Amino acid sequence: MLFRFFIATCLLGGLGGFVGSVIGGAFGQNFLYVGGVLGGILIAPMSAQLALWRGWIAPRQFWPTAAGAALGFCAAALVAVNTLSSPVGPVLSTALIGIGAVVGSRRGR
């Protein structure tokens, strides 16, 4: 269950960052990064809602989980931007989203 929660949060966070980048990129190069960060942060409550719906977290864990996923995404974005020369850094940085969500859910207990 914890593994599914972690993977789902990582995937949703990465998807949010990607979709946000695509939408932001339509408005110019500078908005590519802004859109990516906003997309990832805005998807965090959705990943917490999915975890709640699946029974992976209790209702009282919703906001700590969403906040943890959002903070994890911010950390992942910093790592990804600073390791763009390698495909490994941006891909592995998405694990920070899941780690943030798991830590947040544990804080909400």
N, C-alpha and C positions, 0 to 999 in steps of 0.2 A: 504494500500500500504506500509506504513512504517513497519507494522507488518510483512508482507511477506518479505520485504527487510531484516529485522532483523533476522528472522528465517532462510532464505536462506543463509545468511552470516554465521550464527552460524553452520548450518549443513555442509556447504562447508569447513569451517575452521576445524571443528572436523574431517571431512573425510580426509582432507589433512594431519592433524596430525596423524591419524590412518594409512593411506597408507604409509606415510613417516616412521613411526615407524616399520611397517612390512618390508619395504625395508631395512631400516637401521639395523633391527634385524637380517637380513640374513647375515650381515657382523660382527656380534658380539654384545655382551651386551652393550658396550660403544656407539656403533653407533645407538642403539635403540632410545636413547634420541636425538642424533644429527639429525637423520632422521626424527623424529617426529617434531622437531622444524623447520627444513628446509621445510618439507612438508607443515606445516601450514603457514609459511611465504610465500612460493611460490604460495600457492593457493589464497592468498589475491588479487592479480590482477585479477584472474579468477572470484572471487566473485564480484569485482567491474565491470568487463566486463559483467557479468550476469545482474547486476543492471542497467547498461547502456543499454543493449539490451532490457530489459523489460520496460525501460522508467522510472525507479524508481529514477534515477539520470540524471543530464545533463552532456554532455561531459566534461565541465570544472571541474566537481566534481570527475572525474575518479581517478586521482592520490591522492587527499586527502582521498578519500574513501579507496583506496587500502592501503595507508599508515596507516590509522586508523585501518583497519582490521588487518594488520600485527602487529602493536603495541598492539592491543587488544589480538592477539594470543600470543604474548610474555608474556603479563600479565597473560593470561589464563594458559600458560605453567608453569609459576612460581607457581601459585596457585595449579594447578593440581599435580605438583611434590611434593609440600609440604603438600598435603592432600591425599596422596595415600592410607593411612590407612582407609579412608572412601570413599565409592563410591559417596557420595554427592558432595564433593569438586570438583573432576575432571569433573563431569557432569555439575554442575552449572557454572564452570569456563568458559565453552564455551560461556556463555552469554557475557563475556567480549569481545569476537570477534565481535559480533553484535553491542555492545555498541560502540566499537572503530570505526566500519564502519559507524555507524549513526552519531557519532560526527564528523568524518572526512568528511562525505558528507555535513554536515551543515557548516563546515569551508570552503568548496569549493564553497559556494554560492556566 
